Amino acid sequence: MFGKSREGYYSVSLENRNQKELTEQDIINSVKDIRSQAPGIGAYKMFLILKDIYPKEMHGRDWFYKMMHTHHLMLKPERKRHTTNSNHNYHKYKNLIKEFVPTGINQLWVADITYIDTDDGVVYLHLLTDAFTHEIIGWTLSENLKAVNTLAALDMGISIMSHFGFKKLIHHSDRGSQYCCNAYIERLHSIESSISMTEDYKPTDNAIAERVNGILKQEWLYRMKRPKDLSDAMIVIKGIIDFYNWKRPHMNNMKILPPGKFREILTAV
């Protein structure tokens, strides 16, 4: 009917099928290559990366998920790692920033802790961010969740931002014991900072801090080879934060410190 013999039709179909298999194998190889650099990257982020690699050849998301399942490439569900322990007897503070929008620096700092996988085990990144510029003003990396490490990130922020004054500052965090402990609260009282904490246990209650965590992981850590240990992770994180603060475009591009000063403090950590 269409001017082709049965043999001709099936030979073309076979060629198309072989090409599809070849394309699928290319995608599988790319998945494995990316996973060798970022073992924990999820299927959706993988799909977005592959859309860049194969802008025309890449199939849709549903096809990709099915292919990942077929070839046992989906990540196994991991036990959720908790960085927040709110089951303690320290005083917990109210949320002061539900409708607050900072209009300048040192009006709102947001603090959070996230975990980073290394070949040697999990390490914890303690972060302090100025909510107006979205710059990371304090951080430390540790093998545990002890408050002394969280306090070190706060001390870095205080040192860097002291010449701007803390008269209108609000410090916002979750209700973890690290932020509620006496030493941390006393340090905030020493600079006369108001204290604000999440109340509903939702990520949106500390959205800027969660956003910064996500950027560091999605734009860097998930796409890089996993650090070997704490020392290796420290080198990696220093480079990431330097790029994030001084080279990566932000919605607010106001830079508050000369790079030399910031790098001098980072080097001393």
C-alpha positions as CSV (number, residue, x, y, z in Angstrom):
1,M,0.0,0.0,0.0
2,F,2.8,2.4,0.8
3,G,5.2,1.2,-2.0
4,K,7.4,-0.8,0.4
5,S,7.8,-4.5,0.6
6,R,7.3,-6.4,3.9
7,E,11.1,-7.1,4.0
8,G,11.9,-3.4,3.4
9,Y,9.5,-2.3,6.2
10,Y,11.0,-4.6,8.8
11,S,14.6,-3.8,7.8
12,V,13.9,-0.1,8.5
13,S,12.1,-0.9,11.7
14,L,15.0,-3.1,12.8
15,E,17.4,-0.2,12.0
16,N,15.3,2.2,14.1
17,R,15.2,-0.3,17.0
18,N,18.9,-0.7,16.9
19,Q,19.4,3.1,16.9
20,K,17.1,3.4,19.9
21,E,19.0,0.8,21.7
22,L,22.2,2.5,20.9
23,T,20.8,5.9,22.2
24,E,19.6,4.2,25.3
25,Q,23.0,2.7,25.9
26,D,24.6,6.1,25.5
27,I,22.3,7.5,28.1
28,I,23.0,4.6,30.5
29,N,26.8,5.2,30.0
30,S,26.3,8.9,30.8
31,V,24.3,8.0,33.9
32,K,27.1,5.8,35.2
33,D,29.7,8.4,34.3
34,I,27.8,11.1,36.3
35,R,27.2,8.8,39.2
36,S,31.0,8.1,39.4
37,Q,31.4,11.8,40.1
38,A,28.2,12.3,42.2
39,P,27.1,9.0,43.6
40,G,24.1,10.5,45.4
41,I,22.5,12.5,42.6
42,G,18.8,11.8,42.1
43,A,16.9,10.8,39.0
44,Y,15.3,14.2,38.3
45,K,18.6,16.1,38.6
46,M,20.2,13.4,36.4
47,F,17.4,13.9,33.9
48,L,18.1,17.7,33.7
49,I,21.8,17.1,33.2
50,L,21.2,14.6,30.4
51,K,18.8,17.0,28.7
52,D,21.8,19.3,28.4
53,I,24.0,16.5,27.1
54,Y,21.3,15.2,24.6
55,P,19.1,18.2,23.9
56,K,17.5,16.5,20.8
57,E,17.9,12.8,21.4
58,M,16.8,12.7,25.1
59,H,13.4,11.2,25.7
60,G,10.8,12.5,28.2
61,R,11.1,12.2,31.9
62,D,8.6,9.3,32.2
63,W,10.6,7.3,29.7
64,F,13.8,8.1,31.6
65,Y,12.4,7.0,34.9
66,K,11.2,3.7,33.4
67,M,14.7,3.2,31.8
68,M,16.4,3.9,35.2
69,H,14.1,1.4,36.9
70,T,14.6,-1.2,34.2
71,H,18.4,-1.1,34.5
72,H,18.3,-0.8,38.4
73,L,19.9,2.7,38.3
74,M,17.5,4.4,40.7
75,L,19.0,5.3,44.1
76,K,17.9,3.2,47.0
77,P,16.0,5.2,49.6
78,E,18.4,6.3,52.3
79,R,17.7,6.7,56.0
80,K,17.1,10.3,56.5
81,R,19.8,12.1,58.4
82,H,18.6,14.5,61.0
83,T,20.7,17.6,61.9
84,T,18.1,19.1,64.2
85,N,17.2,17.8,67.6
86,S,14.5,19.9,69.1
87,N,13.9,17.5,72.0
88,H,15.8,19.4,74.7
89,N,15.1,21.6,77.7
90,Y,16.7,24.8,76.4
91,H,14.4,27.8,75.9
92,K,12.9,28.0,72.4
93,Y,12.2,31.4,70.8
94,K,9.3,32.6,68.7
95,N,9.4,33.1,64.9
96,L,10.0,36.9,64.4
97,I,10.4,36.8,60.6
98,K,7.1,35.4,59.2
99,E,6.5,38.6,57.1
100,F,9.9,40.2,57.5
101,V,11.8,41.2,54.4
102,P,15.3,42.6,55.0
103,T,16.2,45.9,53.2
104,G,19.9,45.9,54.1
105,I,22.8,43.9,55.5
106,N,22.9,42.8,59.2
107,Q,19.2,42.9,59.5
108,L,18.6,39.2,59.2
109,W,21.0,36.3,59.5
110,V,19.8,32.7,58.9
111,A,21.6,29.7,60.2
112,D,21.4,26.0,59.3
113,I,23.3,22.7,59.4
114,T,23.5,20.3,56.5
115,Y,25.3,17.0,55.9
116,I,27.9,16.1,53.3
117,D,28.8,12.6,52.3
118,T,32.5,11.6,52.1
119,D,34.2,8.3,51.4
120,D,35.2,8.3,55.1
121,G,31.6,9.0,56.4
122,V,29.3,12.0,56.9
123,V,30.5,15.5,57.8
124,Y,28.4,18.4,58.8
125,L,28.5,21.9,57.3
126,H,27.4,24.7,59.7
127,L,26.3,27.8,57.7
128,L,25.5,31.4,58.5
129,T,24.0,33.6,55.7
130,D,23.1,37.2,55.5
131,A,19.5,37.1,54.2
132,F,19.8,40.4,52.3
133,T,22.9,39.6,50.2
134,H,22.6,35.8,50.4
135,E,26.3,35.7,51.1
136,I,27.7,33.1,53.4
137,I,29.3,35.0,56.2
138,G,30.2,32.2,58.5
139,W,30.8,28.5,58.2
140,T,32.6,25.5,59.6
141,L,32.9,21.8,58.7
142,S,33.0,19.1,61.4
143,E,32.6,15.4,62.0
144,N,29.8,16.0,64.6
145,L,26.9,18.2,65.5
146,K,28.4,19.6,68.7
147,A,27.4,23.2,69.4
148,V,31.0,24.3,69.5
149,N,31.2,23.9,65.7
150,T,28.0,25.9,65.2
151,L,29.3,28.6,67.5
152,A,32.5,28.8,65.4
153,A,30.4,29.6,62.3
154,L,28.7,32.3,64.3
155,D,32.0,33.8,65.5
156,M,33.2,34.0,61.9
157,G,30.1,35.9,61.0
158,I,30.4,38.3,63.9
159,S,34.1,38.9,63.0
160,I,33.4,39.6,59.4
161,M,30.3,41.7,59.9
162,S,31.2,43.6,63.1
163,H,32.1,46.9,61.3
164,F,28.5,47.1,60.1
165,G,27.0,47.0,63.6
166,F,24.3,44.7,64.9
167,K,21.7,47.2,66.2
168,K,18.9,45.9,64.0
169,L,20.0,42.2,63.7
170,I,17.7,39.3,63.9
171,H,19.3,35.8,64.0
172,H,17.0,33.1,62.7
173,S,17.4,29.3,62.9
174,D,15.6,26.1,63.7
175,R,15.0,24.9,67.2
176,G,18.0,22.6,67.3
177,S,20.0,22.3,70.5
178,Q,23.0,23.8,68.9
179,Y,21.1,27.1,68.5
180,C,19.3,27.0,71.8
181,C,22.2,26.1,74.0
182,N,23.5,28.6,76.6
183,A,26.8,29.4,74.8
184,Y,25.1,30.2,71.5
185,I,22.4,32.3,73.0
186,E,24.9,34.2,75.2
187,R,27.0,35.0,72.2
188,L,23.9,36.4,70.4
189,H,23.0,38.4,73.5
190,S,26.5,39.8,73.6
191,I,25.9,41.6,70.2
192,E,22.3,42.5,71.2
193,S,20.8,40.4,68.4
194,S,17.1,39.5,68.5
195,I,16.6,35.8,68.4
196,S,14.1,34.1,66.1
197,M,13.4,30.4,65.6
198,T,11.1,28.2,63.4
199,E,7.9,27.0,64.9
200,D,6.1,24.8,62.4
201,Y,9.0,22.5,61.4
202,K,8.5,23.4,57.7
203,P,11.4,24.0,55.3
204,T,9.7,27.3,54.4
205,D,10.2,28.6,57.9
206,N,13.9,28.9,57.1
207,A,13.6,29.2,53.3
208,I,16.8,31.2,52.6
209,A,19.0,28.9,54.6
210,E,17.4,25.8,52.9
211,R,17.9,27.5,49.5
212,V,21.6,28.1,50.2
213,N,22.0,24.5,51.2
214,G,20.3,23.3,48.0
215,I,22.5,25.5,45.8
216,L,25.7,24.2,47.3
217,K,24.6,20.6,46.8
218,Q,22.8,20.8,43.5
219,E,25.2,23.2,41.7
220,W,28.4,21.7,43.1
221,L,28.5,18.7,45.4
222,Y,26.0,16.5,43.5
223,R,28.0,17.1,40.4
224,M,31.5,16.5,41.8
225,K,33.5,13.6,42.9
226,R,32.7,12.8,46.5
227,P,35.3,14.1,48.9
228,K,37.6,11.5,50.5
229,D,37.4,12.7,54.1
230,L,37.0,15.8,56.3
231,S,40.2,17.4,55.1
232,D,39.4,16.9,51.4
233,A,35.8,18.2,52.0
234,M,37.3,21.3,53.7
235,I,39.3,22.2,50.6
236,V,36.2,21.6,48.4
237,I,33.9,23.7,50.5
238,K,36.3,26.6,50.7
239,G,36.5,26.7,46.9
240,I,32.7,26.4,46.6
241,I,31.9,29.2,49.1
242,D,34.5,31.5,47.5
243,F,32.9,31.0,44.1
244,Y,29.4,31.3,45.5
245,N,30.1,34.5,47.3
246,W,32.2,36.3,44.7
247,K,31.5,34.9,41.2
248,R,28.1,33.3,41.1
249,P,25.4,35.7,40.1
250,H,22.8,36.4,42.8
251,M,19.4,38.1,42.7
252,N,21.1,40.8,44.9
253,N,24.7,41.3,43.6
254,M,25.7,43.7,46.3
255,K,29.0,42.6,47.6
256,I,29.7,43.6,51.1
257,L,33.4,42.8,51.7
258,P,36.6,43.1,49.6
259,P,37.5,39.5,48.4
260,G,40.9,39.8,50.0
261,K,39.4,40.3,53.5
262,F,37.0,37.4,53.1
263,R,39.7,35.0,51.8
264,E,42.0,36.1,54.6
265,I,39.4,34.9,57.1
266,L,38.6,31.7,55.2
267,T,42.3,30.9,55.1
268,A,42.6,31.3,58.8
269,V,39.8,28.8,59.5
